[in-house]
Amino acid sequence: MPLLEVDALCKSYGGSNGPATLAIENISFQVERGEFVALVGPSGCGKTTLLMCIAGLTAPSAGRVAVKAKTVDRPPPDLVLVFQEYNRSLFAWRTVLGNVLFGLEAKGRSGKAAEERARRLLGLVGLEGFERHYPWQLSGGMQQRVAIARALAYEPEVLLMDEPFGSVDAMTRLELEDALLALWKDLGTTILLVTHDIEEAIYLSDRVHVLARRPSRLVETVQVPLARPRNQLATRAEPTFMELRNEIYRRIANAV
Amino acid sequence: MPFKCRFNIAGLALFAALLLLWEFYSRTAGLETYLPPPSAALKALFEPPMARALFGHLLETLGRFVGGYFLAAALAVGLGVVLGYSRVAYSFAEVIIELLRPMPSVAIIPVAILCLGIGDAMMIAVTVYAAAWPILLNTIDGVRNIDRTLLDTGRTFGLGRWRILREVALPAAAPYIATGLRVSLPIALILVTTSEMVAGADGLGYFILDEERSMRPANMYAGIAIVALLGYALNRLFLVLEGRALAWRSGMRIRGEM
């Protein structure tokens, strides 16, 4: 039984008094427990809408999403979405530690043990010593680390990530990619990540679903046979990496 | 502002100079009947029977203020959250709000006297009415301006409506609510004093008007000074509490991120 199932999902906007715009057309795929899956597609191809449907934050027009065989009709308890706009998603009135604690409180955990856990997670994302800071006092990359730690504190079985590194600089991005891979390996969380960066999708994941735009549809699924642990220099220099990149690039270019 | 002077020397000096000028002018021109020297008002303040009476009036005024202000805050925040959340509720309330909001609140005093008679209930009701407006309008604004992403964050972490309201929406709207509370603070005091003047049997408003009618202008000025100090003290207290409650925000404002 796959952990996450997306089955013939469609989403259209408007339509009650005008032509409906089809945003997502008939997308189906599955994610197994422990996998790292990437969805890659051009900007404006409805990737965010797709994630919002999977997260139960937007209702699909047709088709269905299921987590552990249970149809999603509200935000499922085993799944958390990390938003691209960390600065809009973090709680400005809570400290860094308070934000991570929120993930535990949402699960009904509080007290000393919860605080210990939050501190350990902050250590894992490399933010030891910043517990008492407020989000605005941190750089963008550090803020996204807080958002990731907060999501992991909730101990979701599925972590959805919407272009989590889309608004940080290139160097920080590489660092965060490796930090995420380390967390994924340590915690065994299943991750579905959306990005418009083909190389990022390949570097991180076991499998890449390629999306075309308007409407968003799945044009190809590519297995990534690259060995783990991956390395920013060595992995990206492998011939397989190049071939995958070229193949995906061509698929996206031809589909538009 | 990186450096903040605790005492505004120039401002205090000008204030003292004007008081001295008043003192001097009043004494030389013989205006005791309507402009007694400040020293006479000060002397009145420190005469034991006067001081006791004034303190009693101050407590009455403060009690009405506290009752009216907190009741207004509770009602207006509650209603503001509902009207901010629900477009439907707001469209029902919109016409009433737009009609009543620009009306000077003191116009409600006769209505309150008609309905509630003369007494604390009437004065508190008037205060609640006037003080509620800024809090209500700012709360509606604040709730409407909550970032969609924040609410979705609450939802993706599995929070129900009630917890999202308490743990996400209210803190996110808190800066707006605080602005409303700050604006309505002096308004509440104005309405308490005014209604005491119109229909009170005690309180600082009653005292000020009564001393004027009894031709005791020094006492009248003493009452005015006390109500001014009360307003000042309440405002300072509010700013301290607001600064503590919204401490997370003070740094953002300096960095220009608000």
Interface residues (C-beta under 8 A of the other chain):
Chain A: M52 A55 G56 L57 P75 P77 L79 V80 L81 F83 E85 R88 S89 F91 A92 W93 R94 T95 F102 G103 A106 K107 Y134 W136 Q137 Y154
Chain B: D147 T149 L150 D152 T153 R155 T156 F157 G158 L159 E167 V168 P171 A172 A174 L246 W248 R249 G251 M252 R255 E257
